[in-house]
Amino acid sequence: MSGVGRRPRALIVYFSLTGQTSRVVEGLISSWSRCGWDTEVCRIHLEDPRYPLAHPVPGVWRFLLRWIPPQLAHRTGDIRLDPPEPSAEPDLVVIGSPTWWFNPALPIVSFMQSQHAEGLLQGKPFAVMTICRSAWAGNLAWVRKRGEALGGRFVGHLAFRFPGNTAQSMLAFIHKFKHDRVPTHAWGVPLHPYGIQDDHLAAIPAFVRKIADELG
């Protein structure tokens, strides 16, 4: 897999709006390092005036409803990668994919439909990290199918789900986007803290070791 005399390398490509996917990426970097791998991180930035993003958002319901059509239609927008190209050929590509309206976030769709993804995934093993409030299956299915269509070989998936049921996580999400904080209760419903919890991040090392062992 890797050249003689060099450590294997994982390239982590991700998008993060509220910082939750960034937390997963931090855990991935430290876990790959413990397995003897080098890592490189490529962050996706959405730079399309048709799809403005902001956080927090005062008009949160209007903002969210505006995103439903492009999300369900898997539309793409202008993106920027930072850095634009990996510094070396990766042995594995890891995709950090937030879930928006049951689908991969528009910046992830934009990346997976780009020539960048085509060049990176051809002939490469790839793994997917989905981040969601509740339902990640549609996100994973789309990213996996697209990655395999580009010539990649799917080797694993790990889902990170926010605490609480659908109603609780939605209310926490609304308050986070509108006020950048989450109260303990909303409309009489008890709320959990927004985002991924530390005990869920604890699943990363075992997952990384499993993939590292499989890839040799």
N, C-alpha and C positions, 0 to 999 in steps of 0.2 A: 504494500500500500504506500509506504513512505520511502523516500530515498535513503540509501545507506548513510548513516552518520547524522541523521536529523530526526528530530522528534515529530510525531504526527501532529497535524494542525487541524483545528476546528474553526470554521468561520461562522459566526453568529450574526444573522441578519434579522433585524427586528424594527418594530415601530412601537412607540409608547407615547400616550397623551397625558395620562395622569400619573405616570411613574410606576405602574404595577408591572408592566413587562420589563422595565429596567431592573426591578428587583430580581426577577427571574434570571436575567442576564448576569447579574452580579454573582448569583449562586452557581450558574453554569461555569463562569470563568474560574472560580476557585475550585470547583469539582474537577474540571478538566485538568487543571494544573496538578492536582493531587494524583491524577491518573497518568501523569507523565506527558501530557499533551500541551502544545502551545495553542493559544486562542487569539483570534482577531475578531473585533467587533465592527459591524457595519450598521449604522443607524439610518433608517429611512425618514426623510422629512417630506411632508406634503406641502408643495408650493404652488398650488393651483387656486387662482382667485375665485373659481366657481365653487370651491368647497372650503370656505374659511373655517378655521378651527380656533377655538379660544377656550380658556379654562381659568377661572370660573366663567359661567355664562348667565347673565341676568334673565334673559328670555329663554329659559331652558327648554320648555315644551316646544316652542317654535323652532328652536335649534334642532331638537331631536327629530321632530316630524319632518324637517327639511332633509334629513339624512336617510329617511326610509327608502325613497325611490332609488337613489344611487346605490344604496347597500343591497337591496333585493335584486337589482339588475346587474350587479357585479361590474359597475362602471369603473373606469380608471381615471386618474388625474396625473398632473405633472408632479414628479417626485425628484428629490435629490438624495444621493447616497453619500454618507460621510463615514469613511473615505469613499471616493468614487470607484476604486478598484482595490481588491485585496493585494497586500504586499507580496504574497506568495501563494502558490497553488494549494488550496485546502484539500484535506483528505475526507472531510465531512462538512456538510452545510447544515446548520441548525437554524430553523425559522421560528422566530418569536411572533406569534400571530394573535393579537387581541380579537375578541369576538364582538361585533357590532350587529345588532338585529339578526342574530343566529348565523351570521356569515363572517368570513374574514374581513377585517377593517379595510376600507377602500385603499389606503396606502399599501397594504399587503397585496391586495389584488393587483394594484398598479405595478408593484415590483414583479410579481409572478407572471405578469403578461409582458414584461419588458425583455429587451435583449440582454440585460444584466443577468436575469435569472436563467435565461437560456444558456448563456455561456458558463455560468457557475454550476448548474445542475447536471449538465450533460455528462453521463457516465459516473456520477458521484452518488454515494450514499447520502441520504438526508433524513433528518428528524424534525419533528414539529412540536413546538410548545404552544398550546392554546391557553389563553387567559380569558375568563368569562365570569359573568354573574351566575349563569345557570346552565345554559345549553350550548355546548361546544361541538356537538357532532357534525353540524353542517359546516362549520369552520374547518375542522380537520378533513372532512371528506373532500371539500373543494381544493384545499391546499395540496393534499396528497395526490388527488387525481391530476392536478395541473403539474405538480412536480414530476410525476411518473410520465406524463405526456412529453415533458421536456427531456426525458432520458435519464432522470434520476432514479435511484433505488431507495425506496422507503424502508427505514430501519427501526423506527420507533416513534412513540408519541407519549407526551405527559401533559395532562390537563391540570390547570390551576383554577379552582372555582372559589368564588367569594362565599363567605358564610351566610347562612340564612336562606329562607325559602324565596320563591320568586317575588312575592310582594315585598318582603323585607329588603331584599337586595335592590329592588327597583327604587324604593323610597330612599334608601341610603345613597344610591346613585344620583337621584334627583337633587338631594341636599348637597352632595359633594360637588356637583356641577354648578349649582346655583350659588352656594355660600362657601364652598371650599371647606366645609366641615360637616360632620354628621352628628345629630343629637342622639340622645339615648332612646327617645321615643318620637314618633311622628304619627299624628292622627290616632293616637292610642295604641299604635303598633310598636313593640320593642324592636330596636334596631341594633345590628351588630356594627362594629367598626368597618369602614369601607376598605375593600381590597383584599389581597392575599394575606393570609395569616402565617406567622413564622413556622407553625407546625407543618403546614403544607409545603413550604420551601424545603423542609427536611427530607422530602422525597427525592430531591435532585441528585445527591451523591450516588445513591444506589442505581438510579436510572443511568447516570453517566458511566458508572463502572460496567454496567451490563452492555452498553453499546461499545465501550472501549474494548471489552473482552471479545465481543463478537467480531469487531473489526481487526483484532489482533494488534 
